[in-house]
Amino acid sequence: MKITIEERDAVYKTIFNRRDVRGEFLPKPIPEDVLQRILKAAHHAPSVGFMQPWDFIVVKDPAVKQQVKDGFDVAHAEAAAMFEGDRKSTYKRLKLEGILESPVGICITCDQERTGPVVIGRTENKEMDLYSAVCAVQNLWLAARAENLGVGWVSIINHQTLRDALGIPENITPIAYLCVGYVSEFHEKPELEKAGWLPRLELEAVVHYDQWDTNSLKMAANANKE
């Protein structure tokens, strides 16, 4: 089936307007049909050997959210101690999660044993199933943006904290805890870029042709220093 120009443009618009949302969540509930659509989009991500290693834990219980938030607070304090000077002050001012504010949390996991020890495409690189689960994260994120839902990835949290809070078995790897909900606004630029934490790199600084180009690497490093 051929994609029309209008459909193509809609995909790019969604990609360029995707944001990591932290502080703009509204208490408005997500309709069940909308929730199911974004989960279905995530479930249609590509996966190595078609093993579909993901599971989705939908979190609405305030008590469970509070457990996740408590775990974030511990990891957040530990992270703050790793920065110095102005970086530490800026880090402490940043709003980096919306666990309690968002109406829904979705934890995406990876079962590396789902289809047995030998998987097509995973024979040389055992981590390919983890990358597949990350593709499910991105599918959900873009589908949510197309539904005018905000998504925030809570990466500052220990995997064991998520296992304990959500009852995830030890052999299952948590990939992402996502805060999902309608928002008051979407920022024009990513918040960390807007806050001056780091600049967006120019495309030419990160694209190589045929061989690794050290000049491109230097361009990217210099941009990060500015």
N, C-alpha and C positions, 0 to 999 in steps of 0.2 A: 504494500500500500504506500503510495507516494505521499510525502508530507507537503502540504501547501506552504506558500510563502508566509501566510498569516500564522499558520501553526508553528512554523520555524521561528518566526519572530517572537511568538508567545513563549516558546521554550527559553530563548535567550533573555527575554525580559525577566522571566522567573529566576533564572540563574543570577543575573546581575543585581536583582533586587532582594536576593536572599540575605537575611541578616541573622546574627546570633543575638537573640532577644534575652534581656535580663530583667529590666525594671519596668516594662510597659504592659505587663499582663493585666487583663480585665477579668473580673469574676464570672463573666458570661460563660455558660456551659457550652461544650462542643456537642452539637447534635450527633447522635449515634451513627447516622448514615455518613456524615463527614469523617468521623473517626475511623469507620470501617474502610472508607476510600483511601485514606492515607496509609492505613495498615496494609491494605491490598497492594498499594503501590510499592511499599517497602518489601512485601513478600515476592514481588516480581523483579527484584534486583537480580543481576547476574551472579552466579555462584560457581566456584570451581567444581568440576565434575557433577554439576547440577545437584549438589548435596544439600543445598538450602539449609545451612547450619544454624540459622537464626531462630530465636524465640522472642516474643514480645510480651513484656509484663506491663499491663496498663494499671497505673497507680492513681487512685482517687481518694483513698482513705487518708484523712488528715493525720492520723496517728502514724501511719507508715511514712508519709511525707516528712513528718517531724523527725523520724529516725534518720532519714536520708539527710535532712538539713543539719542535724547534730553532727553527722559524719563529715559533712562539708565544712562546718565551722572548725572542726579539729584540723582538717587538712589545710584549710585556708590560713589558719594561724601559723601552721608549720611552714607554709609557703612564704608568708610575709617575712619570716625570720631569715629567709634565704637572700632577700634583696637588701641593698644598702642605700643610704642617703635619700636623694629625691625619688629614686626608683621605688623605695619602700613606701614613702609617703603617697606616691601616686597609686601604687598597688592597693594600699589600704582604702583609698577613696573609691576605687572602682567597684561597681555593682557587678558581681560575677555569677549570679544565679537568681532564679525565680522559683525555687522549689515549692515554697508555701503559697506564693501568689498565683501560680499557674493552676488552672483547674484540673489538668491531667499531667501526669508524669508517665513516660514510656521508657522502659529499660530494654535495650536490645542486647541480646547475648549471643554467644557462639558455642555450639556443641561440636567439638572437634572429633568426636567419636561417632557422629550420627550415622554415617554410612560405612563404618568399618575402617580398618587401618590403611587400606590401599584405595586411593581416590584418584580418578583421572585428573591430571593437571597438578596434583599435589605431591607427586612422587619425588621431585627434587627440592621443592620449596614448601616445607610443612606449614608455613604461616599463611598460605593462600586462602584457607578458610576464614581466617581472621579478616583478611582484606575483603572477602565476599560479604561478611557481616557489615563492614564499614560501607560497602555499596548500598546495603539496605538502609543504613542511616541516611545517606545522601538522597536516596529515592524518597524516603519519608519526608525529609526536610524540604525538598523541592515541591513535592505534592502538597505539603502543608502551606507553603508560600502561595501556591496557586489557589488554595482555599482561603487565602487571607488570614492564615493562622501563623503566629509567631512560634519559633522554636529556639530553645537555648540548650546547648550541650554543657552539662555539668561535668567537667573533666577533673576538677580539683576534689577528688574523693577517692578513697582507697577501695580497691575491688572487694576486699573482705567485708568492708562496711556495707556495700551493696548486697553481698551474699547474705549477710546476717539480717539486714532490714527486709529483704525481699524473698528470703527462703530459697536462694539459688544454690543448687548442689555444688559441691567443691570441684567437680569435673567440668563445670560450665564456666566459661569466661565472660564476665560482663564487658561489653564493648562500649556502650554509651547509656547514660541516663539523660533523657531529654525532657525539658519542661515545654509543654505545648498548650497554647491557648490563643484566644483573640487578644489583640493589643490595641493600645490607644494610638500608636503610631509606629511606623517603621523608619529607622534612621536612614538618612540619605547615604551615609557612609558607615562602615563598620565602626563600632564604638571605640575600639582600641586605636584604629587609625585616626578617628576624630579626636581622641584624647592625646594624640601625639606619642603614643607608646612606641609604635613603629610605622614607617611609611609603607605604602604599597610599592612593591618592586615593579620596575618596568618589565614588560614581557621579554624584551631583547636581553635582559640580564639573566634570564632563567631558561632560555631556549638554546640548545646546542644542536649542531648538525654534523652527523657522521662520527664525530669524536668529541670527548669532553673538552670544553673550551675554558681554560683557566681565566681568560680575560672576562668572560661572562661572570664567573664566580667572583672575581675581584669587584666587578660592577655592583653585584648584589651586596657584597660585604661593605663596600663604601656607602651604599644607599642606607644601610642599616645604621651606620655610624653618624649620619647627618642629623 
